[in-house]
Amino acid sequence: MTPVTRQEVLGLYRKIFRIAKKWQSASGQIEETIKEKEYIKNEAKTLFRKNKNVTDPKLIKQCIEECEARIEIGLHYNIPYPRPIHLPPMGLAHKQGRMLRHQEKLRKISKPIYLKSHDEVS
């Protein structure tokens, strides 16, 4: 990892914890705010630790983009949890053989960047 990339990653990590420190839930309830703050901190720790040994520059760039996307979406919608995608179940292909594999491939491709690591951790 280059020094510039390392600084960028550490900057994102600090930014997430600053956001968690100031976070207010949309409902305004103290219990909900505390729960969401803890979720933000735990999710950041889990994902950063999971990816700490990544050395491929392309994969590092993808992780940085995912992090930035999740920060922006979380701040915009005031929801710390990843926003779900809505695809009809098995709605893109037939349910047999090659078509099923094609369906799974289309689902994988259509997954937004901010959800790439969420299914792996959760």
Secondary structure, 3 states (H helix, E strand, C coil): CCHHHHHHHHHHHHHHHHHHHHCCCCCCCHHHHHHHHHHHHHHHHHHHHHCCCCCCHHHHHHHHHHHHHHHHHHHHHCCCCCCCCCCCCCCCCCCCHHHHHHHHHHHHHHCCHHHCCHHHHC
